[in-house]
Amino acid sequence: MKEPILVKLKMKKGYKRSLSFLSILIIAIAFLGVGYLFYDKVIKDSDIEVNGALSINYISGKSFNIKNNETIKFSVSNASDKVNYYNIGFMKVRGEGTYKIISDNKLVTEGKLNSSDEISTDFVSIDTMETKEYIIEITNKGKDNIKGSLNIRPQVGVVKTFADIIIENTNPSDDALSKVGEEAAVDDEGLIKSSDDSGVSYYFRGNVKNNYVSFANLTWRIVRINGDGTVRMILDDIISESANYKNEESESFLYQDSYISTALDNWHQENLRNYTNYIATTNYCNDVSHDDANNYLPYSRIMINKIPTLNCLGNTFKNNVGILSIDEVILAGAAPTNPNQSYYLYNPDIKDAWYTMTASSGVEKSINMFVVDANGNIKTTIPGSTYERVRPVINLIKNTEVTGNGTIDNPYKVITK
């Protein structure tokens, strides 16, 4: 009789153990389920995509539905051991609005959102193991909500950009050999790393021997790699027409209103109209800023404080052709008070003075502009109403393909198709 009782007791204990195990299992499954739901929510809310070496994190979500104004965020990370490229765009857009894409507190690009798919900017480079964070400010301009989604994709069929090739051929330095803003650069100081309004920039300085470019049957000299990856270069000559800043109708000394602008637009149309696909529309800096006493800030910056900068402290405007700022001239190797016939902007065949886009002194209706004379001297007392020569400046698009190595005997040659 005792044996059945023992069996029942054992069965009862086994049943309890089974219940306990089953309860733990149910709790574990429930915990895993909640964890999966939480994980799924995080992934869904942030829309993380891994595409090759790039990881795109749509922090605010990939899709947007905006009634008025809204800021959305995303980031791109490069996990590979080489530089990669991607484009930023929108798709399935419904409605009308505008956008500004900002990274590191700097404007990357801006434009209109229309009812179409579009790429906002392409050939954006990202360094090894780098993460770039972005903010997009979207403003709804229509009556209905503006809807759509972000579309960030690795660049397909990428070749080395012109900027990549320049950097490979001329290893950049963090600092110039001579004192920038104080001393004339008479030696080849190569490529110097800096920054501008768009990001990391590199400028050539001194008696450079490998910044020649052959483009549109003309010879150019590379001035710098802009922060957006475009390449800025100046004609190694002057145009035949003299021009000035004075606009008699508006009494304006802004470049956009000047006869210089008109002369260059005409020259661009005559000489570069078949090459517009290779020329970027980028920012130029027209600094005519002054205080209430008509003390011109560029004069203080260049002539007194001697701190040239690639960040524009005056008026910026977008165009496909322009001229250099005085800051770019100084960084290239000119000195505020001494002539320099040994840096790359000096050309002995140019017998006339040429304008920059920067004001030096004067009063509201009679402004003096910074001018570079035939000997490489910086002039600060030339009235903007004076007719002087002009050297065109253009910027080549980021994905420009070239041959050559930049020397005078083997200049970079733009591959046109």
C-alpha positions, 0 to 999 in steps of 0.5 A: 500500500505504501508504494502507490502513495510514494508513486503519487508523491513522485508524480505530484512533485514531477507535475509541479516541476513541469508547471514551474518549467512551463511557467519559466518558459512562458515568461521567457517567450513573453520577454523575448516577444516584448524584446523583439517588438521593442527591437522591431520598433527601434529598427522601424522607427529609425529605418536603419539600412546597411548597403554595402560598406555604408550604413544609413540611419534614417533617424526621424524615419525614412518617410515624412508627412509634413503639414507646415515646417519640420526638421528631419534627421539622418546619418551615414556611416562608412565602415570600410577602409576606403573612401566611399560615395553616395547621393542624397535624394527624395522619392514619391514626393507629393505636394510642393515645398522647399528643403535645406540639407545641413551638415556640421552646421553648414548648408550642403544644398537647398532646393524645391521639392516637387511631385517627382523623384529627384537626386538633391546632391550626388558624389558626396564623399565619406572618409574611412570609418567616418559618420556624417550627420544631417538635418533637413529643414522642409517647408511646406509651400502647398495647401495639403501635407507634403509627403514623400521619403528620403532616398540615400544610396551608394553612388553607382559606377563611381570613379575617382573624383578630380579632387581625389586625384589632386589630393593623391598627386599632391599630399596635403599639408596642415600648415603653410611653410610661410606665414599666411597673410603676412609673407609672400609665398615664393616657394612651392608650398603645395596643397594646404588643408583648410575649411570653407562654408561647405566643409573641408577645403584645400588650397594651392599656395606658392610657386606651384608646378602641378595645378595646370588644367586644360579645359575648353581649349583654355589653360587654367590654374587650380586655386582650391578644392571647395568643401563640396568637392568641386574644383575652383580654377582661374584662367591663366590669362585675362579676358579682352574686355575691361570692366568695372563695378559701377552700375550707374542705374542702381549705384551698387557695387555688388558683383551681381549688379556690376559690369564685370558680371555682365562682361563675364557672363558674355565671355562665358556664353562665347567660350564655355557654352558647350561645356556647361555640363562640366561647370558647377553653379557654386558660391562666390564671395562678394565682401563689401561689408563695412561698419557705420563709419564706413570702415571696410571689414575686409581691409581690417581682415587682410591689411591689419589683422592679416587673417584671410579666410575661405569662409565668406564674411560678406555676400554669397551668391551662386553663379557658374562664373565669377572672380577671386576674393582677396582672401583667395589671392592672399592664400594663394601666396600674395602678401598685403604689402609686398609684390610677389612674382613667384606664385602661380597667380602671377603671369608675366604675360598679364600686363594689366591689373585685375579685379577681385571681388572684395571691397577695401575702403570708400564711402557708399557711392564710391567704393575702392576694391582690392586689385592685383597689379601686373607686378603682383602688388595688392592695391587698395585704393582703386575705385570700383568705377575704374575699368580694370581687367578681369580673370574668370573663375569657374568650378568643375563638378565633383565627378569630373574625369581627367587625365594628366598630372597637372604639370605644364607639360602634362596638364589635367585634361578634362574628359568631355563626352 
